[in-house]
Amino acid sequence: MTERESAVPAPDTHEAPDTNAVRPSGRSRSGRAVRRTAVALVVAAALTAAAVVAVRQPWRTDDAAAAPAGGKHSTVAVQRTSLSSGMNLGGRIGYGTATELGAQGQGTFTKLPAADEEIKAGGVIYELDGKPVVLFTGTRPFWRELAVGMTDGADVRQLEQNLVDLGYAKGLDLKVDDKFTDATAAAVKRWQKALKLEETGKVELGRVAVLPDRTVRVQEVVAKLGGTAAGGSGGTVLKVTDTELVATVQPEDDQLPQFAPGSTVEVALAGGGKVQGKVRTIARPRSGADGPGAGGGGGGGKDKATVTIALTDQAAARKTLDGAQPAVTVTVTDRRADGVLVVPVTALLALAEGGYGVQVVRDGAAPVLVPVKPGLIANARAEVSGELREGDQVVVPS
């Protein structure tokens, strides 16, 4: 569900003077008539974008009190603060979409990680026949043995970059490029020695698992200890995710333009508190007759795009997840006003001759009508400008 807030439009109609209107100090009996504007004026405009319905209450004329009918009212201090409005979407918090990792090598699984374990680049992700399979960072898996004399390729560059990043190329004058050189072989031997493998200078197929992230979290272990890996079969060994929690939402198509990659949003956690987020990716559903949501008498609805949002405060997000409350509310701000005077929206009075005002109580005196100009409306509060001061007490319904 979405919510939108909007500014109260100043009415441009005129009404005949009301004999029951509150008269500001120093005004004649032909002065302004004021009527109380109910919350519906704002809520209806903000939530439904339909016609504004105003419920008005007449104000008494006794100059001594100038209070609402029934004589009951209370006051609230004018605040100087920030106000923002935008779109709210329900979402969930988690580790994002899992990536399946298959086995390229052959043998028996002699060691597997545990769920929720984190593995860094250069670390052992599992073992086959008692030998480690190591996590490297990259964008494509290795598809051949890497050794001196092989043809040039991007896989060599990827290997060399990992060897440099992991510190195995120090002092070897290894250049990261597409050529497998003697310096590359020397760095490979250092790496093999650290893993207690035979120092061949070659990287056999299946010794390395390549994933984009430098650190991954094991979401699920699919393979079984003692089970057999058939190289090249594509069988899934593990499902892994990023190590950082993210929020995900699924906006409607017409809402997607407000989720620009890199833009900042606010994420309200189910357990209380708010954290800042940044739009990381937008994954659009696959189109086509064979894809999910494609006609055919199923649910009838089409799949929505998924927006992934990185969270700045991982500790706060983790508490929410630990409390088994993964629901969040993501707010995309479309308007913001900083350092403005703010009053409850129920304090606004629609003037018969146009415009708005508020009743102000100062130094214990009778309420005085002060004209104001409304600005941004959000969360039942209104930005106002006029002859008001921070700390002024404005009249609101009891």
Secondary structure, 3 states (H helix, E strand, C coil): CCCCCCCCCCCCCCCCCCCCCCCCCCCCCCCCCEEEECCHHHHHHHHHCCCCCCCEEEECCCCCCCCECCCCCEEEECEEEEEEEEEEEEEEEECCCCEEEECCCCEEEEECCCCCCEEECCCEEEEECCEEEEEEECCCCCCCCECCCCCCCHHHHHHHHHHHHCCCCCCCCCCCCCCCCHHHHHHHHHHHHHCCCCCCCCECCCCEEEECCCEEEEEEECCCCCCEECCCCCCEEEEEECCCCEEEECCCHHHHHHCCCCCEEEEEECCCCEEEEEEEEEECCCCCCCCCCCCCCCCCCCCCCEEEEEECCHHHHHHHHHCCCCEEEEEEEEEEEEEEEEEEHHHCEEECCCCEEEEEECCCCCCEEEEEEEEEEECCEEEEEECCCCCCEEEECC
